[in-house]
C-alpha cells in the first residue's frame, strides 16, 4: 500500500510540475505573439512564480483526477496485465483532459489558460501521461495470487 501511495504522490508531483511549466510557457508564448519577446530570465522567473502560485491548485486537480483514473486503470490492469504499461499513462492523460473539460464546462472562465485551445489541452494531457508513467516506475506489477 505504501508503494501505491508513493507512486500516486510522485505521479501527481511530476504531472503538476510539468503541467505548471507548460501552462506558463504557453501563456508566455501568447504574450510574445501579441506584445514583445519574453526574455529567458523572465521565463524562468515566471515559471518559478507559477509553480508556487498556480501549482497547488493544479496539484489538487491532478490529484483528484489521478485518484479516479488510476483506480480504473488498476482494475483494467488486473484484467489485462500485459496492457498495464500503457493503461496508466493513458489514464493520466485522460484524467487531465477530462478535468480540464469539466472545469471549463462548470466555470464561466477558463481556469487554466493554456487549455483554451486543443494544443494546450494535449500538452497538459501529456503531462498527465508522464504522471501515469511515473506511477508505473514506482508501483510494481502485482503477481497472480498475491495482493
PyMOL commands that set and color helices and strands:
alter all, ss='L'
color gray80, all
select helices_A, chain A and resi 2-34+40-53+55-79+81-106+113-116+118-138
alter helices_A, ss='H'
color red, helices_A
deselect
rebuild
show_as cartoon
